[in-house]
Every structure is written in C-alpha cells, then in structure tokens.
Amino acid sequence: MSEPVKQKRVRDSIITMTELVLPNHTNQLGNLLGGQLMHWIDICAALAAAKHSQRICVTASVDKIDFHHPVRLGNVVTITASVNRAFKTSMEVGVKVFAENFSEGTHIHTNSAYLTFVSVDENTRPVATIEIVPETKDEKRRFEEALQRRKARLEKRKSS
C-alpha cells in the first residue's frame, strides 16, 4: 500500500473551465446572469478543491465575488481556480474569470472570487486535507492573504 500524499503544490490543483455564453445564460440586457456565473465558479472551485484533497469537497462559504465588467452574450468565459491555502479540513480556493470576444479580439478579467471548501469522507464528515506548498511569489502572496481572510471569517463568526 502506498503512502498517503502529505502535500501538493498549488499548480497541482489548477482547474480551468471554458463556457460559451448562450441566450439561456443571459438577462434581458444580454448580460450573463450573476447566478449562472456563480454556479460555474462554484463548480470550478469545487473541482480544484477535490483535485487537491483527493476527496469530495463541499462549499462551506463564499467570501466575495467581485463583478468588474459585464459578460455579454456570445462571449467565451474562462474560469480558473486553484487552492490558495489548505487548513485542517478546509481550504480556500481562489477563482479568476475572463471573458473573451473572438471577433473583437478582446480578453478581459471580469470577476474574482474566494470560496472555502471542506473535504469530507463517505459519511460527509470533515476530514483532514492535504497541505499546500506555494512556490511562486504570487502563490506565496495568495497563501498569506488566505490566512488573513480566514482570520476575518472566524472573527466575524464569533461576533455574530
């Protein structure tokens, strides 16, 4: 029997999804529905968490989703997620969203999000996850910022 994995690199958790914005994804203005984008973000982030932890992961919280620019009908949406930091049973996943218009040649960062996932066993009980090892300067920055966001989340929970 092989040894369980104790740690992984950030790059080992990266998931990239690509979606085409169709009419059923838009509102009356021809913009991507926020709820549809949140659905795609949640799926992409859950896959990154599962890839990292090698377990089913459930969404524990969504810190924030920033909407910088509208995404239009016909745009191609690329969503990239990776684990910023792993804690005991939870992990923060960072997500970036880009919209591309092939005919105009535009590629714009439209959204960012931070979500927390928990690794669970077959009885849906939280289990310890795998340590993450940031390597690049950007990964190390995101690693440190994730701890600050976690502290803020826990503090807010205590005061509620």
HELIX and SHEET records of a PDB file:
HELIX    1   1 VAL A   10  SER A   13  5                                   4    
HELIX    2   2 PRO A   23  HIS A   25  5                                   3    
HELIX    3   3 GLY A   34  SER A   53  1                                  20    
HELIX    4   4 LYS A  137  SER A  159  1                                  23    
SHEET    1   A 2 GLN A   7  ARG A   9  0                                        
SHEET    2   A 2 GLU A 131  VAL A 133  1                                        
SHEET    1   B 5 ILE A  15  LEU A  20  0                                        
SHEET    2   B 5 VAL A  76  ALA A  86 -1                                        
SHEET    3   B 5 SER A  90  ASN A 101 -1                                        
SHEET    4   B 5 THR A 106  VAL A 120 -1                                        
SHEET    5   B 5 ILE A  56  PHE A  67 -1                                        
END                                                                             
